[in-house]
Amino acid sequence: MRDVIQKMLEAETEAKRIAQSADAEAERLVAEARAETQAAPQRAREAAKAEAERIVAAAVEEAEREKTERLAKATAEIEASVRLDDAVLGGAVEAVVRAVGGVH
């Protein structure tokens, strides 16, 4: 009988230890989940910001390319349609470049 009681006490102690271990593991998992939940929005903001910066950089690059193409086309059109001496031609091209480029 004593052995049975001893085994029951040992089983109860082991059950408490297992329950405490399970509680500790559950608390750890909840803490990890909370940390992940708090970090996720920040990561999403950082990813969105990086994507926005990439899009803006691509748009700026495209705008610069288009500007360069337009300036080259305007210069070619002016040179083809106007026959001036070099000094007058240079001044006209500068004026067009300033006008198209927004420089006053």
N, C-alpha and C positions, 0 to 999 in steps of 0.2 A: 504494500500500500504506500509505503514511504517512497518507493521508486516512482510510482504513478504520480504522486503529488509533486515530487521533484521534477519529473518530466513535464508536468503541466505548468509549473512555475517557469521552467526553462523555455517552454513553448510560448508562454505569455510574454516573457522578456524578449524573446526573439521576434515575436509579432510586434511589440512596441518599437523595437529597433528598426524593423522593416518599415513600419508606419512612419517613424521619424525620418528615415532615409527618403521615403517617398515624398513626404512633406517638403523636405529640403530640396529635393529634385524639382518638385512642382514650383516652389518659390523661385528657384534658379531659372526655370523655363519661363515663368511669368516675367521675371526681370529682363531676360533676354528679349522676350516679345515686346515689352514696353520700350526697351532701348531701340529695337528695330523699328517700331512704330514711330518713334520720335525722329529717327535718322532718315526714314524714307522720304518725307516731304523735302528735307534739305537736299538730299541727293537728286530728287526730281527738279527742284529749283535750279541746282547747279547744272544739270543736264539741259534744262530748257534755256538757261542763260548761254551755255556753250553753243547750243544750236542756233540761238538768235544771233550770237556774235558771228558764227560761220555764215549765216544767211546775209547779214549786213556786209560782211567782208566780200562775199561773192557779188552782191549788188553794187558795191563801190567799184569793184574791179570791172564789172560789166559796164558801168557808167563811164569809167575812165577809158575803156576800150572804145565805146561808142563815141565819146568825145574826140578821141584821137582820129577815128575814122572820119567823123564829120569835118574836123579841121583839115584833114588831108584832102577830102573831097572838095571842100570850099576853096582851098588853095589851088587845086588843080583846075577847078572851074574858072577861077579868076585869072589864072595864068593863061588858060586857053582862050578866054574871051577878051582879055584886055592886053593890048600891046603897048607897053610903056617903057621908058628907059629904066635902067636898073634902080635908080634912086627913088623914082616915083613908085615903081612896082614894089620895092621893099617897104615903103611907107604904107601902101595900100594893103599889103599882106599883113603887116603889123596891126593895122586898124581892124581888119577882119578877125584876126586871131584874138585881139582884145575884146571885140564885140561878141564873138561866139563864146569865148572863154569866160566872159563876165568880168573882165578886168577893165577898169575905167581909168 
